[in-house]
Amino acid sequence: MTTSSPRRRRVAIIGTRGYPSFYGGFETAVRVLAPYLAEREWDVTVYGRPGAASAPPEFESDARVTSRITRGFETKSLSTLSYGFTSTLDAVRHRPDVALVMNVANGYWLPLLKARGIPTVVNVDGIEWEREKWGRLAKAVFHTGARATARWGDSLVFDAHAIGDYWTKNFRRGGTFIPYGGDIPEDLPVPPGVESGRYVLVVARFVPENTIGEFFDAVASIAQRHPVVIIGSSGYGGPFDDRAKELAEHNAAVTWLGHVRNDDLLLALWQHCGVYFHGHSVGGTNPALVQAMACGAPVVARDTVFNREVLSPDGAKFVEPRPTDIAQAVNSLLSDPAERARLSAVVTARAAELYSWGLVCSSYEAELDRIRRR
């Protein structure tokens, strides 16, 4: 007599640009989580967009992860909603055991999944309706999506305790704390064109709430004494991209690399920087900050409840979003090797203890399986 093996658990991941994609924090998480789940005998399907799931040559994607591409409108305002809708329709047709949904903008489509009997775990991300990059209509769309998520999501995931507190207060929904991860890399060589411990690094999407404008205003003062390396772009062009290009073209101490998909280069830049400036103000645990901590980067951070939670009050120099304050803090820290060494040790230990990818992935699997069984 033969016995059949138990059916594999099936999960659909909705709301990212696809696998493997190197666009942002959600995509970074999926690049790690999807193979982790596949290794633990899940059938994993990641929904994405045409042309978005591309990786540098050195990256080896996991053949066990299924990528499904749907159609949508590739615009700043409609991409998330439209691709979320078509991905949800396809998931409804294939009926996975559970869906991991990223971003509250997809809250509008949760009733479709619920009607089909597909339970959902929703990563609510940050507070999108407070981001300056969105107009009044887009903010209203995100806020309404959050209300739909609070009503229809079976389980909510908060990447910071402060985000959980916000949802409890404003939407009367609790959830599970699962941050982003960052593993401590091996010692990497100094990237070409820079000197270890001597340059200032910023890695950010070019949007106002990331304090990009204020940092650019501070660059003139910083670059008089220290090289500056800028990584990031808006993704759609615009005044911040133009400003970064102008700074790099008119000041030999400033380098703008745009969007970097080479993980080893990015990790090496974090590992060897003298100061990493982190200006993100809206959101919870920021993926770039966690990885910078894992690389031991001494941090100057915008003073927010989220950044203090992740870094700890004594893990960084915290500043107000003023160009003079940013320049003073950066220049002061670069001139204090002992303090930089202390901060580096603090954040490296904190990243290893609280923000490892192993811990993050096991937490996601436990929550997905709990909701699947329920």
N, C-alpha and C positions, 0 to 999 in steps of 0.2 A: 504493500500500500504506500502510495506517495502522498506527501503533503505539499501543498503549494506555499510558496513564500508569501509573506504579508505584502499587500499592495503598498507601493512607495507613496509617501506623502507628496502632495503637489502644491506648489506655491507659485503665484504670479506676482511679479513686482511691477507696479504701475506708477508712473509719474516722474521717471527720470528720462534722460536722453538715450539710454540704452546701455548695452554691455558689449564690449568694454568701451566706455567713454571716459574722457579726461576733462570734462567741462567744469564740474564744481563739486561741492561737498556730497550731495546725494550720489553722484556718479562714483566718487571715490569710495563711499560706503558700499555701493553695490559691487564694485570690482573686488572687494574683499569678501563681502557677505555671500554673494551668489556661489562662488566656488566652495566656500565653507559649508553651505547647506548641501551642495551636491555631494561633497565628500561624506556627509552624514546621511546619505541615501534619501535626499529629497529630489524630486523632479522640479527643476527651477526654470521658470520662463520669465525673461526680462523683456518688457515692452520698451520700444525705442522709436527714434525718428530716422527717416532716410538720411544717410550720410553722417549721422552723429556718432554712430558706434565705430569709431576708428581709433587705433592705438599706434604708438610709435613702434618701429620694427623690433625693438628689444623686448617688447611686452608679449608674453605668451598667454593667450586667452584660454579658458577652460572649455574644452569641447563638450563637456557634460551640461553646460549652461545653454539653454535654448533662447535665441534672440528672435523676437517677433517685431516686425516693423509695421506700423500703421500710418495712416495719413492724417494731416492736419494743416493748419495755417502757420507758416513759419514767420510770425511777426512777434514783436515784443509783447503786445497785449493779448494775443489770442493763442499763442503756441501752447501754453500749459493747459488751457481749457480744452482746446480742440484735440490735441493728442491724448489728453486724459480721457476724453469722451470716446474716441475711437478705440483706445486700448481697453477701456472698460467693456465696450460692446463685444470685443473679441474674447475677452476673459469670460464674459457671461456665456458665450457660445461654447467655450472649452471647459468651463466649470471646474476650476481648481478647488482644492480643499480649503484654501485660505488665500487671501490677497494681502500683500504688504503695499500700502498706498502711501506715496510720498507727496506732501504738500496739501494744505487745506483747500486749495483751488479745486482739487478733485473731490471735495466734499459733495458737490452737486451730483456726482454720479454714484455715490454710495448706495442710494435706494435701489439702483439697478442691480447691484451686487447682492444686496439683501433680499430682493425679490427672487433672485435665483438661488438663494440659500448659501451664498458664499460669505463666510465671516471675514471681517476686515481688521487689520492692525494698521493704524494711520499714524505716520510720523508727521506731526503738525508743523514742524520746522519752526521758523521764527515768527515774529509779528509783522507779517507782510504789509498790513494796512497802515503801518507806521513808517514805512520806507518812503523816503523823499522822492525816489525815482518814479513812483506811481502817481498818476493823476487822481482826481476825486472819484471818477467812475471806477478805475481799477482798484482803488482802495476799498470802495463799497463792494466790489465783486469778491475780493479776498475776505472781507469781514463776513459777508453773507455765507461764503464757502466755509468759514470757520464755524459759524452757527450750524450749518448743515452737518459738518463733521461732528460737532458736539452732540447732535441729535442722532445721527445714523451710524457713526463709527462704533464698532464693537469694542475696540481697545485703542487707546490713544498713547502714543509714545512722545515723551518730552525729552529733548536733548540737554536740558538744564533744569535744575530744581526751581529756578526763578521763573522759567516758562510754565512749569507745572503750577506754581503759585498763581500766576496770571490767569491760567485757564480755570482754576478752582474758583477764583474770585469773580471772573467775568462771564464764564460759561457754565459754572457749576458742574464741571466734569473733572474727575481725577484721572490718573493714568500711571504709566510706568516710566521711570527714568532710565533712558539708555543714551549715553552720550556718543560722540564720534570717537574714533580711535586714532592712534598713531604709534607705530612701533619704533623703538630705538634702532637706528641703522648702524651698520658697521662704519668704521672710520673711512671716510671718502677723501680722495685727493682734493686739493684746493682747485676750484674752477679756474680756467684760464682768464686772465685779465684782472684778477682781484688778489689782494693780499689778506691772508687769514687774520681775522680779528680787527681789521682796520676799516671795514665799510659798513654802511647802513643799508638795510634791506627792507623793502615793503613788498608784500604779496597780497593783492586784493583785486576784486572786481571794481571797476571804475564807476562807482555810484556814490552820491553825496553822503549817505549814512556811514560810509567806510572812512570818512574824514580824509578823502583823497585830495579835495581842494585845499584844505588847510595844510596837509603835508606838502603838497606841491609849493605852497607859499613859503613853507619853512625850508625848502631845499636850497634856496639861494644862500641862506645863512649856514646850513649844514655843510654844503659842498665847498665852502671856503676852507674847511678844515679836514673833511672826510669825504671819500667817494660814496656815491649813492647808487644803489641798484634797484630799479623799479621793475616789478613783474606784475602783469595784469593788463586788462583792457576792459572796455565796456561790453564788447561782444557785438556791438552794432555801430561802432564809430561814434564820433561826437566830440564835444569840446574837451573832455578830459583826455581822450586819446591825442587830440591835437596839442594839448598842453604838454603831455609827456614827451611827444616827439620834439616839440620846441625846446624843452629843457635839455634833452639829450643832444640835440644838434648844436646848441649854443653854449654848452658847458662840458668841457672835457672830463669833468669829475662825475658826470651823471651818465648812467647806462640804462636804457629802456629795452627790455627783452620781450615785451608783449606777453602773450599767453604761452607758458612753458608746459609742454606735455612730457618732457623727459624727466622722469621721477628722480633719477640719480643726480641730475644737474640741480634740480630744485632742492633735494635733500642736502647736497653738498653746499649750496649757497646758504641754507639755514645753519648748517653745521659750522661754517667758517665765518659767519657774519660777526661783526662787533656788536651790533644792535639790530634787533628786528622790531620795526614799528608796526603795531597792530591797532588800527583805528576803527574796527567794526563796532557799531553801536546798537544795532537792532538784531536780535536773534539770541540764541542760547549758546551752546558749545560750538565754537567755530572750528571747522576741520583744519584750516590752515594754522590756527593758533595751537591746536593740540599737536600737530606734527612738528611745528617749530619748537615746542616744549620738548618733544621726544628727541629732537636734534640738539638740545642744550642751548638754544639761542637765548641770549639775554634780551629781555623784552621791555620796551616802552609801550604802554597800552593806554588807549583812551579809557578814562575812568567811568566804567559802567558796572551795574550789578552783575551782569553776565561775565565780564572779563575778570572781575574780582573773584567770582565763584570758581572759575576755571583755574586761574593762576594762583589763587590764594592771596590774601592781603600783603604778604611779604615776599611774593614771587615775582614782582615786577615794579617798575616805576610807573605810576599812574598819573596821567596828565589830563587837563581840560583841552577841548578841541580848539585851541588857539595856536596859530603858527609860532608865535614867540615862545609859548610854553613847550611846544613840541621840540623846537630847535634847542632850547636850553636843556631839556631833559636828555635828548639824544647826545648832545655834545658833552654834557656832564658825565653821562654813563661811559661814553667812549674814553674818557680821560681817567677812569677809575677801574683799573684791571681787577683789583680785589673784589669790588662790588659785582662786576660782571661775572667773575668766577663763582661768587656766592649765588647769584640769581640763576646761573646755569645749572648748578647742582640742585637747587630747589625745584626747578621746573622739570628737570630730567627725572628726578625721583617721583614727582607727582604724576608725571605722564605714565611711568611704569606701574604705579600703584593703582591709578584710577581710570586711565584712558587707553589701555592696551586693546588692540583689535581682537585678541582672543576673548577678553571679557565682554566686549561689545557684541561680537558675533554669537557667543553662547547665550547672552541675554536676549537677543533677537530670536534665536531658535526656540528658547524656552517660552517666550511670549507667543510666537506663532503656533507652537504646538498646543499651548494652553487654550488658545482661542479656537483652534481647529477641533480639539476634543470637545470643547463646550458646545 
